[in-house]
Amino acid sequence: LDRLSAEEMVLGLDAVRAFMEIPAEKLPEGLGLVFVISCDEAKVADALARGRSNNPEQPGTVFTHKDARRYLDRIFQF
């Protein structure tokens, strides 16, 4: 993930979050989703802090590196 541009990182995380919001009853029986994402957490947090601060209307808005880390903790199990 951290090899993408900052904008692509944010878009990628938004895509993962969209899949995670699919209710289990909407998935075919026996189907589960698992995402394995390799990244430098600090680089992704920096990209989030830069990318999201440009658009304060977006849900999950973060303005600082600390906010970005909290956002990542809600999405990933580290």
TORPA-4810 file (N, C-alpha, C, O; in nm, 3 decimals):
<nodes>
NODE_1_0.082_-0.120_0.000_0.000_0.000_0.000_0.086_0.125_0.000_0.053_0.223_-0.067_L
NODE_2_0.197_0.123_0.074_0.279_0.244_0.088_0.361_0.276_-0.038_0.430_0.377_-0.041_D
NODE_3_0.354_0.192_-0.138_0.424_0.219_-0.264_0.340_0.303_-0.360_0.388_0.345_-0.466_R
NODE_4_0.216_0.327_-0.322_0.127_0.410_-0.403_0.148_0.556_-0.369_0.214_0.590_-0.271_L
NODE_5_0.091_0.643_-0.451_0.093_0.785_-0.418_0.003_0.807_-0.297_-0.079_0.722_-0.264_S
NODE_6_0.018_0.921_-0.231_-0.064_0.950_-0.113_-0.212_0.943_-0.146_-0.291_0.889_-0.069_A
NODE_7_-0.250_0.999_-0.261_-0.391_0.998_-0.301_-0.441_0.855_-0.324_-0.553_0.822_-0.285_E
NODE_8_-0.359_0.772_-0.388_-0.397_0.633_-0.414_-0.407_0.552_-0.284_-0.491_0.464_-0.273_E
NODE_9_-0.321_0.583_-0.186_-0.331_0.515_-0.057_-0.466_0.543_0.008_-0.532_0.451_0.057_M
NODE_10_-0.506_0.669_0.008_-0.633_0.707_0.068_-0.749_0.640_-0.006_-0.841_0.588_0.057_V
NODE_11_-0.744_0.639_-0.138_-0.849_0.574_-0.217_-0.852_0.423_-0.190_-0.960_0.364_-0.181_L
NODE_12_-0.736_0.362_-0.177_-0.729_0.219_-0.147_-0.790_0.187_-0.012_-0.863_0.089_0.002_G
NODE_13_-0.760_0.269_0.088_-0.818_0.248_0.220_-0.970_0.268_0.218_-1.043_0.196_0.285_L
NODE_14_-1.015_0.365_0.141_-1.159_0.386_0.127_-1.226_0.265_0.064_-1.337_0.227_0.103_D
NODE_15_-1.160_0.203_-0.034_-1.215_0.084_-0.099_-1.223_-0.033_0.000_-1.324_-0.104_0.004_A
NODE_16_-1.118_-0.053_0.078_-1.120_-0.160_0.178_-1.231_-0.135_0.279_-1.305_-0.226_0.315_V
NODE_17_-1.243_-0.011_0.324_-1.347_0.023_0.421_-1.487_-0.003_0.363_-1.576_-0.048_0.434_R
NODE_18_-1.506_0.026_0.233_-1.635_0.002_0.169_-1.670_-0.147_0.172_-1.785_-0.183_0.199_A
NODE_19_-1.573_-0.234_0.144_-1.598_-0.378_0.150_-1.629_-0.423_0.293_-1.712_-0.511_0.314_F
NODE_20_-1.561_-0.363_0.391_-1.582_-0.401_0.531_-1.721_-0.361_0.580_-1.769_-0.418_0.678_M
NODE_21_-1.784_-0.266_0.515_-1.916_-0.220_0.558_-2.030_-0.302_0.499_-2.146_-0.275_0.529_E
NODE_22_-1.999_-0.401_0.415_-2.103_-0.487_0.360_-2.156_-0.574_0.474_-2.079_-0.647_0.537_I
NODE_23_-2.286_-0.569_0.501_-2.342_-0.652_0.609_-2.324_-0.800_0.578_-2.336_-0.842_0.462_P
NODE_24_-2.295_-0.879_0.680_-2.271_-1.023_0.662_-2.389_-1.092_0.594_-2.369_-1.186_0.518_A
NODE_25_-2.511_-1.047_0.622_-2.628_-1.113_0.562_-2.640_-1.085_0.411_-2.717_-1.151_0.342_E
NODE_26_-2.566_-0.988_0.361_-2.567_-0.957_0.218_-2.465_-1.041_0.140_-2.471_-1.047_0.017_K
NODE_27_-2.374_-1.106_0.210_-2.273_-1.190_0.145_-2.329_-1.330_0.123_-2.411_-1.377_0.202_L
NODE_28_-2.284_-1.398_0.017_-2.326_-1.537_-0.003_-2.285_-1.622_0.117_-2.181_-1.598_0.180_P
NODE_29_-2.366_-1.722_0.148_-2.338_-1.809_0.263_-2.200_-1.873_0.250_-2.164_-1.925_0.144_E
NODE_30_-2.125_-1.869_0.356_-1.993_-1.929_0.359_-1.882_-1.840_0.304_-1.765_-1.879_0.306_G
NODE_31_-1.917_-1.723_0.255_-1.816_-1.633_0.199_-1.771_-1.534_0.306_-1.854_-1.474_0.375_L
NODE_32_-1.643_-1.518_0.319_-1.587_-1.418_0.408_-1.482_-1.338_0.333_-1.431_-1.383_0.230_G
NODE_33_-1.452_-1.223_0.384_-1.352_-1.139_0.321_-1.236_-1.118_0.416_-1.255_-1.086_0.534_L
NODE_34_-1.115_-1.136_0.364_-0.994_-1.112_0.441_-0.902_-1.028_0.354_-0.879_-1.060_0.237_V
NODE_35_-0.849_-0.920_0.410_-0.754_-0.836_0.340_-0.621_-0.847_0.411_-0.613_-0.826_0.533_F
NODE_36_-0.517_-0.879_0.337_-0.381_-0.880_0.391_-0.309_-0.767_0.319_-0.286_-0.773_0.198_V
NODE_37_-0.272_-0.666_0.395_-0.213_-0.546_0.335_-0.078_-0.521_0.399_-0.067_-0.504_0.520_I
NODE_38_0.022_-0.518_0.315_0.157_-0.488_0.361_0.183_-0.340_0.342_0.162_-0.286_0.233_S
NODE_39_0.229_-0.274_0.448_0.255_-0.130_0.435_0.340_-0.080_0.550_0.352_-0.145_0.654_C
NODE_40_0.398_0.035_0.529_0.467_0.109_0.633_0.359_0.196_0.698_0.312_0.293_0.638_D
NODE_41_0.321_0.161_0.818_0.210_0.228_0.885_0.229_0.379_0.895_0.134_0.455_0.878_E
NODE_42_0.351_0.423_0.920_0.379_0.566_0.933_0.356_0.639_0.800_0.303_0.750_0.799_A
NODE_43_0.397_0.577_0.688_0.377_0.640_0.557_0.229_0.651_0.524_0.184_0.753_0.471_K
NODE_44_0.153_0.547_0.556_0.010_0.549_0.529_-0.058_0.653_0.617_-0.146_0.726_0.571_V
NODE_45_-0.018_0.661_0.743_-0.076_0.761_0.834_-0.045_0.902_0.784_-0.131_0.991_0.790_A
NODE_46_0.076_0.923_0.736_0.112_1.055_0.681_0.026_1.089_0.558_-0.021_1.201_0.544_D
NODE_47_0.006_0.990_0.471_-0.077_1.013_0.352_-0.220_1.046_0.392_-0.283_1.133_0.332_A
NODE_48_-0.271_0.976_0.492_-0.406_1.004_0.540_-0.416_1.144_0.597_-0.511_1.218_0.567_L
NODE_49_-0.320_1.182_0.678_-0.323_1.314_0.740_-0.319_1.424_0.634_-0.389_1.524_0.646_A
NODE_50_-0.239_1.404_0.529_-0.232_1.503_0.421_-0.357_1.500_0.334_-0.415_1.604_0.303_R
NODE_51_-0.400_1.379_0.295_-0.512_1.365_0.203_-0.645_1.402_0.262_-0.725_1.468_0.195_G
NODE_52_-0.671_1.363_0.382_-0.801_1.388_0.443_-0.813_1.533_0.491_-0.923_1.587_0.494_R
NODE_53_-0.703_1.594_0.528_-0.713_1.732_0.577_-0.752_1.827_0.465_-0.799_1.938_0.491_S
NODE_54_-0.732_1.785_0.340_-0.770_1.867_0.225_-0.920_1.866_0.200_-0.971_1.952_0.128_N
NODE_55_-0.990_1.770_0.258_-1.134_1.759_0.236_-1.204_1.733_0.368_-1.237_1.619_0.398_N
NODE_56_-1.229_1.837_0.449_-1.288_1.817_0.580_-1.432_1.768_0.577_-1.487_1.735_0.682_P
NODE_57_-1.495_1.763_0.459_-1.632_1.713_0.450_-1.639_1.561_0.449_-1.744_1.503_0.476_E
NODE_58_-1.526_1.496_0.419_-1.524_1.351_0.410_-1.542_1.288_0.547_-1.487_1.338_0.645_Q
NODE_59_-1.619_1.177_0.556_-1.627_1.106_0.683_-1.490_1.052_0.722_-1.407_1.025_0.635_P
NODE_60_-1.465_1.038_0.848_-1.336_0.988_0.894_-1.225_1.089_0.877_-1.108_1.051_0.866_G
NODE_61_-1.259_1.215_0.875_-1.159_1.319_0.854_-1.055_1.316_0.964_-1.087_1.304_1.082_T
NODE_62_-0.930_1.328_0.923_-0.819_1.338_1.016_-0.739_1.461_0.981_-0.727_1.498_0.864_V
NODE_63_-0.685_1.524_1.082_-0.608_1.645_1.059_-0.462_1.632_1.103_-0.377_1.708_1.058_F
NODE_64_-0.434_1.535_1.189_-0.298_1.517_1.239_-0.255_1.372_1.220_-0.337_1.285_1.190_T
NODE_65_-0.126_1.348_1.238_-0.073_1.212_1.230_-0.138_1.124_1.336_-0.167_1.007_1.309_H
NODE_66_-0.163_1.176_1.453_-0.226_1.099_1.561_-0.369_1.059_1.522_-0.410_0.946_1.548_K
NODE_67_-0.443_1.151_1.461_-0.578_1.118_1.413_-0.572_1.007_1.308_-0.657_0.917_1.307_D
NODE_68_-0.472_1.014_1.221_-0.457_0.913_1.116_-0.431_0.776_1.177_-0.486_0.677_1.130_A
NODE_69_-0.348_0.770_1.280_-0.320_0.641_1.346_-0.446_0.583_1.409_-0.469_0.462_1.402_R
NODE_70_-0.530_0.668_1.470_-0.656_0.620_1.528_-0.748_0.567_1.418_-0.816_0.465_1.437_R
NODE_71_-0.750_0.636_1.304_-0.831_0.591_1.190_-0.785_0.454_1.142_-0.868_0.366_1.117_Y
NODE_72_-0.655_0.434_1.129_-0.600_0.306_1.086_-0.630_0.196_1.186_-0.658_0.083_1.147_L
NODE_73_-0.626_0.228_1.314_-0.656_0.128_1.417_-0.800_0.079_1.408_-0.829_-0.035_1.447_D
NODE_74_-0.890_0.162_1.357_-1.029_0.119_1.342_-1.045_0.024_1.223_-1.137_-0.058_1.222_R
NODE_75_-0.957_0.033_1.125_-0.968_-0.049_1.006_-0.888_-0.178_1.019_-0.937_-0.285_0.981_I
NODE_76_-0.767_-0.170_1.071_-0.674_-0.284_1.071_-0.648_-0.339_1.209_-0.658_-0.269_1.310_F
NODE_77_-0.613_-0.467_1.212_-0.560_-0.530_1.332_-0.408_-0.539_1.311_-0.361_-0.614_1.225_Q
NODE_78_-0.334_-0.464_1.391_-0.188_-0.462_1.375_-0.125_-0.564_1.466_-0.002_-0.578_1.467_F
</nodes>
